[in-house]
Amino acid sequence: MQDDILEEEKKLRRLRFIVDFSINYIKTQDISHDEAIRIVEGVKRHAIKLFPGKEDAFDIIYAPRFKRALNEKFKRS
């Protein structure tokens, strides 16, 4: 039981790192909108591998952060 909790926390830390790194990369690198979208899609695929069946959680928690980063980067409102 405790091992399961520790493993879940480890996966969550890994996902948070990947999300934060990816958002920072999108904001700071000279990449196209299409490249940025591919990064977001890749992070989402990885999140679903780490947490199968939790696609809705990704859409609620992380998608808005990515959307804000994309809007700031590509001047959309």
N, C-alpha and C positions, 0 to 999 in steps of 0.2 A: 504493500500500500504506500508506504513512505517512498519507496523507490519509484513508483509510478508518478507521485507528485513531483519528485525531484526531476524526473525525466521530462515531465510536462513543462516545468519551469525552465529547464535547459532549452527545450524547443522554443518556448516563448521568447527567451532572451535572444536566441539565434534569429528568430523572425524579426524581432524589434531592431536588431543590428542591421539586418538586410534591408528592412524598410528605411531606416534612418540613412544608411549609406546610399541607397538608391535615390532617395529624395535629394540628398546633398549632391549626388552626382548629376542628377537632372538639372538642378538649379545652377551648378557651377561650370558644367562642361558645354562646349559648343557642339550641341547635337540637334538633330532635326526633331520635329514633333513626332514623326513616325518612329524614330529611334526611341524617343522617350516613352511612347505608348508600348513599344515592344518590351522595354524594361519593366514597366508596370505589369504587363501581362505575364512576364517571366516571374516576377516576385509573387504574383497571385498564384501561379501554378506551383511554385515552391511552397507557398503557405498551405495550399490544399494538400500537397504531399505530406507536410508536417502534421497537419490537422485535417484529416479526411472528413468530409461532410460539414465542414465549417466555412463554406464559401460565403454564407450570409454574414458571418462575423467579420470576414475580411472586408466585405462591401460596406459594413456599418462602421468599422473601426479605422481601416486604413485607406479605403478608396477616397474618402473626403480629403485626406492629407495629400494624396497624390494629385487629386483634382486641383487643389489650391496651388500646389507646386507648378503644375502644368499651366494653370491660368496666369500665375505670376510670370513664368518663364516666357510664355508665348502671348502675353498681353491680352488675355481674353477675360471677359467678366460674366 
